[in-house]
Amino acid sequence: MVKDLYLSDFTCFAKANLHFCKGINVFIGRNGTGKTHILKCLAASMKANAAFARSETKSKDKFGDLFTEKLRGYFKPDALGHLVNKSGTGAATVRISFPKTGTLEYSFGEKASLAKTDNNAYIEQPHFVYIPPREMLSLFDGFISLYEKREISFDETYLDLAKALDVAPLRNAALQEAHNMLSPVLAKWNIEVVRRGNQFYVMEHGKEYEAHLLAEGLRKVATIIYLCINGEITRGTTLLWDEPESNMNPALISVIVDLLIELSKEYGVQMFLSTHDYLLSHKLSMMAEYATSDSPEMRFFSLYKKSGEDSVTVESAETLMGVSHNPILDEYSAFFDLENEFMSKIQ
């Protein structure tokens, strides 16, 4: 599992120390407060570390090259130095720690072309999957070869998701465990996801549909299902999911929350979720508050900018009630007040 993340002058963060739980870590905040940056920073660092394990060259320079490559691939800045906080010291530092196994750390300056690191050995880490906001099932056919041969606007998180979906399904006992993991979805929705060639199909109540003909929210659910049945999400996996709720019906969000809780509690999947959604964030918080025996460990991170400041401040708590800045709830409260105002005029 990922234990801690320290950021110094990285993108919109001047100084941030984030201490994660082994269960579900939820990030909320207005646009531009760095939720996606945290997820991409974690994923890019772990991807570089994994690539170093496969590398024939084992040196600090090689480690730095791989960090640089993945930061550029995941964030797509015009220059590496553009990831340095413009109001800071002129140099960014990232440090990620894993319990018992070690720490990944690197830094770079505003004018740097390469990241620097003291690491010269692979740090043992969990297998991870990053799911970006836009679904991949409808884009999958030909995407990997297109990305590797042409310059396109998608960042590398989409390539990595396509490669994760390219893995063949599990068999026998492993496949049965995957279906057990998916029980919160399958109990409420009679669905099966299959792949033939480079196309995905969804079987719903005995009827077959091409995945690209389904609504995007349904394709996102189908993506999670397939990542479970092909073993990319399994026991001990780290799941990073950016805006699960995008283009998803509230009824499906409730099903997804049940699945996330099952995966974390019963199968030890550590999760990092960024969200703007009231139902997703507050249902998770309610489970942490009122159904503690049935819930995994949770931690909520609120990202916000203080008045007059450009850098982001981070606060955290085990429930949403414990954080003082909740823009999701603020907007719903404002809507409720507006509704009451209109109703009072009618009366």
Helices and strands as residue ranges (DSSP letters): E 4-10, E 13-19, E 24-29, H 35-54, H 60-75, G 80-83, E 91-98, E 102-109, E 128-131, G 137-139, H 143-149, H 156-165, H 172-181, H 183-186, E 191-196, E 199-204, E 207-210, G 211-213, H 216-229, E 238-242, H 250-267, E 270-274, H 278-290, G 292-294, E 298-304, E 313-317, G 320-322, H 327-346
